[in-house]
Amino acid sequence: MAAIVTVEKNIPIPEESESWGNTKYPWLEMGIGDSFFQSPHGSEDQKACRTRMAGARANRRKEHGEDYVIAYVTENGIDGVRMWKTK
């Protein structure tokens, strides 16, 4: 049996919505040349971390016209990736 879904009207959107810039990456704080380090999450390896970040970069490029360079790095003994804003 299919679940019943009820359409509701006039439900206010919360002030802190992900679609309004509340993201896990510091996109809004970055200027050209700025960068951030991202370590792998959970059981993710460095390659999977880069793949995840490449997806995030593609979204920023498509939605905001920004561009970023991603590189494998090891910082303080932790393998991860660094992303620089270039456009």
C-alpha positions as CSV (number, residue, x, y, z in Angstrom):
1,M,0.0,0.0,0.0
2,A,1.4,3.4,-0.9
3,A,2.0,6.0,1.8
4,I,-0.4,8.9,1.9
5,V,1.3,12.3,1.5
6,T,-0.6,15.4,2.5
7,V,0.2,18.7,0.8
8,E,0.3,21.6,3.3
9,K,0.1,25.3,2.6
10,N,1.6,28.3,4.4
11,I,4.3,26.4,6.4
12,P,7.1,29.0,6.9
13,I,10.6,28.1,5.6
14,P,13.1,28.1,8.5
15,E,15.6,31.0,8.5
16,E,18.6,28.5,8.6
17,S,17.9,26.5,5.5
18,E,20.7,24.7,3.5
19,S,19.4,26.3,0.4
20,W,20.2,29.7,1.9
21,G,23.9,29.1,2.3
22,N,24.1,27.0,5.4
23,T,26.7,24.5,4.1
24,K,29.4,22.3,5.5
25,Y,32.0,24.0,3.3
26,P,33.2,27.7,3.7
27,W,32.2,28.8,0.2
28,L,30.8,32.2,1.3
29,E,33.9,33.1,3.3
30,M,36.3,32.4,0.5
31,G,38.0,34.9,-1.8
32,I,40.1,34.2,-4.9
33,G,43.3,32.3,-3.8
34,D,41.8,31.2,-0.4
35,S,41.8,27.4,0.3
36,F,40.6,24.9,2.9
37,F,41.8,21.4,3.9
38,Q,39.3,18.5,3.9
39,S,40.1,15.2,5.6
40,P,38.3,12.0,4.6
41,H,35.0,11.3,6.4
42,G,34.5,8.0,8.3
43,S,35.8,5.0,6.3
44,E,36.4,7.2,3.2
45,D,39.9,7.2,1.8
46,Q,41.8,10.1,0.2
47,K,40.6,9.3,-3.3
48,A,36.9,9.1,-2.2
49,C,37.4,12.4,-0.3
50,R,38.6,14.0,-3.6
51,T,35.7,12.6,-5.5
52,R,33.3,14.0,-3.0
53,M,35.0,17.4,-3.2
54,A,34.9,17.3,-7.0
55,G,31.2,16.9,-6.8
56,A,30.9,19.9,-4.5
57,R,33.1,21.9,-6.9
58,A,30.9,20.9,-9.9
59,N,27.8,22.2,-8.0
60,R,29.5,25.5,-7.2
61,R,30.6,25.9,-10.8
62,K,27.1,25.2,-12.1
63,E,25.1,27.2,-9.6
64,H,27.4,30.1,-8.9
65,G,30.0,30.3,-11.7
66,E,32.9,29.8,-9.3
67,D,35.8,27.4,-9.9
68,Y,38.2,25.6,-7.6
69,V,41.4,23.6,-7.9
70,I,41.6,20.4,-5.8
71,A,44.9,18.7,-4.9
72,Y,45.9,15.6,-2.8
73,V,47.8,16.8,0.3
74,T,49.0,15.5,3.6
75,E,48.8,17.9,6.5
76,N,49.9,17.2,10.0
77,G,50.1,13.5,9.1
78,I,46.5,13.4,7.7
79,D,45.9,12.5,4.0
80,G,43.2,14.6,2.5
81,V,42.6,17.2,-0.1
82,R,43.0,21.0,-0.3
83,M,40.7,23.1,-2.4
84,W,41.6,26.6,-3.7
85,K,39.1,29.1,-5.1
86,T,40.3,30.3,-8.5
87,K,37.3,32.1,-9.9
